[in-house]
Amino acid sequence: ADYLDNGNNKMAIQQADKLLKKHKDLHCAKVLKAIGLQRTGKQDEAYALAQEVAALEPTDDNSLQALTILYREMHRPELVTKLYEAAVKKVPNSEEYHSHLFMAYARVGEYKKMQQAGMALYKIVPKNPYYFWSVMSLIMQSISAQDENLSKTMFLPLAERMVEKMVKEDKIEAEAEVELYYMILERLEKYQEALDVVRGKLGEKLTSELQSRENKCMAMYKKLRRWPECNALSRRLLLKNSDDWQFYITYFDSVFQLIDESWTPPSEEEHSLEGEVHYSIEQAVKFIEERITEESKSSRPLRGPYLAKLELIRRLRHRGCNDEYKLGDPEELMFQYFKKFGDKPCCFTDLKVFVDLLPSSQYTKFISQLLEVIPLSATAESEIALPSDIKALQQHLCVVQLSRLLGIYHSMDKKQKLTVVRELMLRYRHGLEFGKSCLKTELQFSDYYCLLAVHLLLDLWLEGEETAVWQCLTLLEEGLSHSPSNAQFKLLLIRIYCRLGAFEPVAELYSSLDAKHIQHDTIGYLLTRYAESLGHYAAASQSCNFALRFFHSNQKDTSEYIIQAYKYGAFEKIPEFIAFRNRLNSSLHFAQVRTERMLLDLLLEANISTSLEESIKSMSLSPEEDDIPWKDLRDNRDLTVLFTWDPKDRDISEEHRKLSLEEETVWLRIRSLTLRLVSGLPTLSHTIQPKNSEKTAENGVSSKIDTIRSLLQQLEAAVDSGKKFLEQKIQYPVLGPPPTRMAGFFSNGSCQCQTSLFYLVSDIYELDTNGLEGSAEIQERLGNSFKSLVERLTDLFNKCKGDLIEVRDGTLKTHPNLLENLVFFVETISIALWVSSYCDSVLRPFKSNLQKKKKKKKESSVAMPPVFTHFLDYVTELQTLTSNVIDHIKGLEIILAALKLEELSLKDTLLLQEEKKFTKTVQGKVQSSYHHSVQEIGELLKKRLDTIKKLKI
């Protein structure tokens, strides 16, 4: 066992063998040997050995634990349940084995059996947790039941009765048990009963979370629409802590609800269960003013009351009645707020919510008013006034961010923008003085200046200023050198490099972000969207692997979380874990990565290192099966991961998200159907009976071609919806969701090529079933298809021609679309070759039969059907075309290698000396990345060229 722990699996196997020689029935040694075998890649031997021991139904703890570990490593948790079912039969009173059995069921989600196992445990050892495990398993059955009615009428009422029994017998001990009771009542929509539980004696047990009881009461009052109670409770909680924002929101919501219902308090008794109620605007105004007065006496400044006042103004304006309540002018209030909290980084995000209270005519005045109160001092060597400490710097930063948000920078012309960029960079470099003692992992205080400068340059780039984008990269690389763990710098660099078509620097940047766990789903798209499309095949494989490893382990990990939740009685977390697992399983990104990964593997391996058929088999792909949950696809991408300070009209909107999801889904459908069509090719090859035979339908092949034809129709439909989508000409914000590869796929002609290749399959199949005689029409059709395909592929190649990087008036311009077209060309030619090898497999037997006939008849003049010459010409032309592309790529490599970027001085004299060295680095990275892309594409095409040579019939 020690050897296994240290990862020395071979020694472990040897030691186990020694032991087994002496004691050949030692179960545990056999299992430990099996673990060693499993870890050295001998899965089948390991499984056989394990089943040998399992068949004996062991009951010793060591063997059971070891088998559990082994099955877990084999990803076969269902075998653990069988193991403990047998053990429990033999040792019916073992608390330990029963609880292991319960957990084994939990791993595979067998809720009904969990319920029974929990009760069995409770009978052996009447401990409360076991009883409630059983209750929780009923709730899980209700959650997983497809039929809502069943869960409301059977599972939940049964769970409720089980808990009520314990309540009546006064056996409720722990907080978790009360939580569970509350959860059942809430799901049954018995809100009043739930409220009574929380407010009653049982509610006293709810102590582990702050305000747990109050929050639950509040939730129930809202469900019951009992606004007086909502109001009184939030009022009471605000008196305790006037900085708790959620209660301000409830307070305002309830006040306005009560006003709309024209509620008045009862004359005799209390206002409400929770005490005094405010039911008029006057009371609310007075209450907020009192909170502000109170705040001025408090030892530390609180933001809540001031923001609540702005929130109240906003709500009153929304109702069209503000002026009569004399709450003050929002501009003045925001100015006072800035004076109080401007040196806190949160000041900007606080005010951002309320800027729409300012009239746009006041923007410039408001900003200069703020600037006047910041202590800046001019020094001899600099022409602008600079902050003398971090507080002043933070205040100034806040104003600059607000200027961007209010659109002041957007309305400037090019010259003004460049002046602002210079000023911001000067402030950025000056601010670095304050952060000299910062650790590597800490951000510099002035980082946002640099980011804002880059945002301004991005505006200029989008307006057509080509040099601006190189300046963006230069400034970001400089920023990163001072602040190596600033994620915003890295994310922005990733986006810009990708826009320029350079993927090489991105891989390193992304790995330095050190994305953890769920981030592979939320920001993984930044990597997987571009790796393959820019020709970095190896990096694309790797980035798909990162993501897939996370998604696959999610299944296993979630089961472990659920088990921990049972052990510690955190019942309310269990449905959350299940929802989390489902959300990841139906993730859009997961489906995309799965599909692209398989297409990529076929592209790199099929018919190169293994046959297409073997590749497809090893992925267990079949054209009939579709494993993508189209109806439930969840877009888990974080599209706001990059900070922007853009005004609402330029920022990413809900509409953009909807459109992006629609586009991603259509593209995924096209890719998934392409994959399934390719996976159908090997199923068509020879199992064909002569025509007229009745057997064709039975041997399943005719249905295979039907599958292919039906997939083709679906592909046509998906392509149509893609074209319709693109007609809308949607422009996402520059830092919003990246567009898919769909537009290029249509415009460069890959789409038409790939579709006609799949139609060709259908024709070849027809030729195969009809034989050569009497199929002159099909043969002619094939001849024409071959011709038009070569033309289309040549067109596609023509769209790949041109310089990838060109130097114009001393600036660089990259052409990533040419790179993307080349990648599509390689993919399309690969599909063409897979289809050709199917064609080859159909024509070869025909040819050998003809040659046999020739020999029999001893005639030299048996005419060769035209299809053979058509096919031979086609293959020869494919070969010539591919060789031409390879030559073209060699040419590109030479040009890229010879580009002397050093001589490019960006004409812009604004660049300082220290910036120049970063510019050099940046351009070097882009050049090297393009060089790398072209090399990888060239290598792959050479391998494909070798496969063409095998196709000569």
NUGUGU-421185 format. One record per residue (C-alpha): x, y, z. Coordinates in steps of 0.05 Angstrom, whole numbers, plus 5000, padded with zeros to 4 digits. Example, Ala and Ser with C-alpha at 12.3 -4.5 7.8 and 13.67 -1.06 7.14 Angstrom:
524649105156 527349795143 
This chain:
500050005000 505950475015 508550364945 501750554916 501551184958 508351394932 506251264860 511050674852 505850214820 510649694790 513749544859 506849494888 504948954837 511348564853 510148594928 502948374919 505347784876 510247574930 504747584983 499947194938 505146644928 504946525003 497546645015 493946554950 487146744979 489147415007 483547854980 486548514999 493148364964 489448184900 485748844901 492049254915 495248894856 489149084814 490049814834 497249774811 495149474745 489650004735 494750554746 499750254697 494450244642 492649504646 485249644657 482548974632 487148554677 485449004736 477948924724 478448164718 482348114783 477548574819 471448184796 474747544821 475047844892 468148174887 464947514867 467047234935 463047794969 468448005018 466548305085 473348515111 474149255115 480949285079 478448925016 472149345014 475850005021 481049794969 475649574919 472050234930 478350624912 479450184851 472350254825 472650994835 479051044793 475550624740 469751114741 465050544757 461550784821 455650324807 460049724824 461149994895 453649934909 453649194890 459649084935 456349374997 449449074981 452848394988 456648605051 450348855085 446748205071 452347825105 453248305164 446248595171 447648985235 453849365214 452650115220 459050255181 457249825120 450150085118 452750805117 457750615063 452050325023 448050965032 453851385007 454950904948 447751024927 448851774935 454651734886 450251454832 444051854850 439551264869 434851674912 429651134926 434850644950 438051194991 431451305026 430950555043 438250515064 437351125110 431350795145 435050135151 440750505186 435850865232 432950195253 439849915271 442250555305 436651055320 440751685308 437152305281 441852445222 440251755192 432751895195 433652565161 438152265108 432051865089 427652485089 432652865046 432552284996 425052384990 426153114973 431352904921 426252424890 421353004886 426653454853 428652934802 421452704787 419552904717 412252964739 411253584782 404553314806 407752684833 412753084874 407353534904 402552974920 407052404940 414352534956 413953204992 407753055034 411052395056 417352775075 413053285113 409552735152 416152415170 418753065199 412153225234 412652545269 419452755298 416753445317 410853135355 415452665392 419953255407 425952915376 428453495334 435653625355 439653995303 439154625263 439754225198 433353855215 429554515222 432654755156 430054115124 423054215151 423054935125 425554695057 419854185051 414454695070 417255205022 417254704965 410054514982 408355264980 405855225052 408855905066 404656055128 406655395161 413955525143 413456215175 410555905238 416355415242 421555965236 418056425285 416455865334 420555465383 424055075328 426455715296 430855845357 435555315330 437155725268 443556045292 449355855247 448256415196 447657145213 440257355210 438356665186 431556715219 430157425196 432057265124 427456655123 421757045153 422757595102 422657095045 416056805070 412857495081 414557665009 411557014984 405357155025 405457885001 404958115073 407958805061 406659095130 411058545161 416258625106 416659365120 416859315196 422158765196 426759125147 425759775186 427759415250 433859095218 436159765189 435760085258 440659535279 445259605219 444060195173 449159935122 445459305100 443359455029 438458875017 433959135073 433659835042 431059514979 425759115016 424059735057 422760154995 419159594958 414459495016 413160245028 411060344956 406859704956 403159955017 402060644986 399260314923 394559894966 392960525007 394060105070 392660415138 394460125206 388959805248 386460285302 386759815362 392359305359 399559305336 401259545266 403858855247 406958215275 413758555269 411959225300 411359925271 410060015196 411760605150 406460695097 407561385068 413061745028 413762265084 415461715134 420461405087 423862075074 424262225148 426861515162 432561595112 434362295136 434762015207 439361455184 444061985154 444062385218 445461755258 451161585210 454662235223 455362015296 458061325279 465461165289 466660925218 463361235156 457660815127 455760865054 448760555060 444661155084 447461625031 446261144974 439260985001 437561724993 439661704920 435761054911 429561384941 430261984894 430761504835 424461134855 420561774867 422662044800 420461394769 413661514799 413762224774 413762564842 420362804868 420563554878 415463614934 419563194982 425663654983 430763084985 435863524951 439163554883 442362884861 448263254832 449863594898 448662934937 453462564891 458563114899 458063064975 458562304970 464862374929 467862854981 466462335034 468261684998 472161884935 478661574960 475460884963 475760454900 468360294909 466361014900 465960944824 461660314825 457060624877 455861254835 455560884769 448560634788 445961334797 449061734740 442661714700 439762194752 444362734723 441863134662 446863044605 447763804600 450863794670 456163244657 462163694643 460364174700 459563584748 466463294729 470063964737 466564064804 469463394827 476363564800 476464204840 476363854907 482063374893 488763594924 493363584863 499863964861 503864184800 511264024801 516864354763 518563774718 511463584697 506464014661 500363704696 498263734769 499463064803 496862744867 501662734926 498862114960 494761484946 488261794971 488662364921 490561864867 484361444881 479862064879 482762274813 482061574784 474761574805 473562224766 477161954704 472761324706 466561754713 468762184653 469261554611 462461304636 459061974620 461661934549 466062554555 472062194524 467861884469 465962564440 473162804432 476762824365 483062424349 487962954372 484463074438 484062324451 491562244439 492962814488 488662474541 492361814528 498962164540 496462484604 493661834630 500161464617 504062024651 499461954711 500161194708 507761224710 507661744765 502961314806 507860734803 511961104856 506560964908 506860214894 514360094899 513359664960 507759254928 508758504923 508858164855 501757904868 498958594885 496259084834 499359764825 494960334850 495160684782 493660074738 486860354717 490060954685 493660494637 487360094623 483360724609 488760974561 488360304524 480760374519 481561054487 486560774437 481760194422 476560724403 481561034355 483260354325 475960204312 475360884278 480760644230 487260874262 491760274248 497660464293 493160524354 492459774364 500059684368 500160234420 494859864459 499059234461 505259644478 502059984538 498859344563 505458964560 508759534597 503159524649 503858774658 511358854670 509859284730 503758904754 504858184733 498457914765 493558414736 488257974704 485058554667 491558694629 492057964611 484857894588 485258514545 491858274515 488657604499 482757934464 487158414423 492357894402 486657444380 483458004340 490158094305 490557344291 496357194337 494856604383 501856424408 502456954463 495356804485 496656094510 501956344559 497656934582 491756484595 495655974634 498556534677 491356734694 491156064729 483855944715 480755514769 474955024767 468555364741 472755894704 474255374651 466955434633 466056184643 472356454609 474855834572 471556104509 477056634503 481856064487 477855544451 474656044403 481256234371 486455674380 484355234323 481655774277 488456114278 492155474260 495055294328 492854574327 497154324384 494954894430 487754784409 488154054430 491054254496 485954794510 480254314494 483353814542 483654324598 476254464591 474153734581 478153504641 474253994684 467453804656 468753054664 471353124735 465353554752 461052914751 465552564801 466853174845 459653364852 458052684881 463452794933 460553474952 453653164959 456452625005 459853145049 453353535052 449752915079 455352785129 455053485157 447553585150 448154165101 441653935068 439754585034 446354554994 444753874962 439554134911 444454694895 449954194880 445353804835 443154434799 450454624791 452053944760 446253994712 448154694693 455154464675 452653854637 448354274593 453654814584 454155104514 461755134521 462054394541 458154194479 462554634435 468954374463 466753644456 464753744384 470854154363 475553684400 472953084360 473253464294 480353674311 482552964328 479852714262 483253284226 489953114257 489552354257 484152044213 487451684154 494251954176 496151564238 489851134244 484350994195 478151424196 474050824218 478650684278 478751414298 471251444298 470650794336 475451024390 471151644401 464951194402 461651664352 455551464313 451651874262 444951684295 446651944364 446452664385 448752794456 447753544457 441953774502 439354284451 433254484491 437054604555 443454924530 446055404582 450555984563 455256014623 460256494591 462257094631 461557644579 463058204627 469657924652 473358514619 472259174654 469359724612 467360424631 463060524570 456360894573 450160444570 449060534496 456060274479 456259724531 454159004522 446658934528 441758364543 440158374468 447458234451 447557644498 441357344466 444057444396 450857154414 447556534444 443356454381 449456514337 453556034379 447955524377 447055544302 454555474292 454754894341 449154564303 453054624237 459354354269 455853784304 452253564241 458753594201 461953144253 456152654251 456252634175 463652474175 462551934227 457451624180 462451504124 465450854150 458550564163 457050574088 462750144065 461849454039 456449024068 452249084006 448148533974 447148513899 441248943878 434248653875 435948253937 430848333992 436148354045 438449064035 433649364085 435148844138 442648884139 441949594163 446049934108 440250244071 438050554136 445250824144 444751214079 437851464102 441251724165 446452084123 441052384078 436952614137 443052934170 444553284104 437553594104 438653814176 445354124156 442054504099 436854764149 442254974199 446155324143 439855704123 438655944193 445956144197 445356554134 439056884159 442557054224 448457374188 443757804145 442358214208 449658454206 450258474281 456058854311 457858654383 461659164426 469159074416 469958754485 463258384482 462457674458 467157474402 463357294338 463556564316 467256304255 460756254217 461356874174 468156654146 465555944136 460156204089 463856764055 470056374035 466055804005 467855254054 460555154069 458555013997 464654553988 463154144049 455754074034 456953853962 462053343988 456553014030 451853013970 457252663932 457152103984 449851993969 451351933894 457151453903 452751023947 447551003892 452850783842 454950243891 447849963897 446150013823 452649733795 456350013735 451749763680 446050233666 448650773712 451351243658 447151813686 449951743757 456951693729 456052333690 453252663752 459352443791 463952703737 460653393740 460853393817 468353233816 469553813767 465554323806 468754103871 475754233844 473454923821 470455073889 476754853925 480955273879 476555873894 477355733968 484955723958 484756383921 481456693983 487556474023 492456853979 495757504001 500557744054 498857544125 502658134153 503958744110 507859374124 504360004102 507460694113 511560444170 505760094206 503959364209 497359094187 495458364199 490357964159 487657434206 481957274157 487056974108 489556524164 482456314182 481156154109 487355724105 485055334166 478155234134 481655004070 485554464107 479154224140 475254214075 480753854037 481053334093 473553204087 474553164011 479852624022 475552224071 469952234019 474952043965 477251444004 470051214011 469351303935 475850913927 473050333969 466950303923 470750343857 476449863872 472149223874 468649443810 475349523776 478048843798 471648503774 472348843706 479548613701 477447893717 472247933662 477548203615 482047613629 476247113620 474147403553 481347493532 478948143500 483048753502 477249213488 472749163549 470949903554 472750223621 466650603649 467851363650 467251413725 474351143733 477551683691 473252213726 475651973794 482951923772 482852623743 479552883806 484752563852 490452823808 487553523810 486753483886 494053283890 496353863846 491954353885 494654123952 501854163927 500554873904 497755063972 503754754006 508355163960 504255783976 505155654050 512655554042 512756234008 508956544067 513956234115 519756544078 516457224075 514657204150 521656994169 524757554127 520258114154 524958584190 520458884242 526059264276 526259764220 519059944231 519360544275 512160694288 511961394260 508461634321 513562054357 509262004419 512761354437 517861434491 524361044492 521860544544 515560414503 519660264441 522559634472 515559384487 513259534416 518959114390 516958534436 509658584415 511058584341 515958014350 510557604385 505557724329 510657544275 512856914311 505656704322 503956774249 510256394231 508255834278 501155804251 503555744179 508555204198 503154784233 498354864175 503754674126 505854054166 498653804168 497553924094 503953524077 501052934116 494553004078 498353024012 501352344028 494352054037 492352303968 497951903937 494751253963 488251393926 490651213856 486250643833 
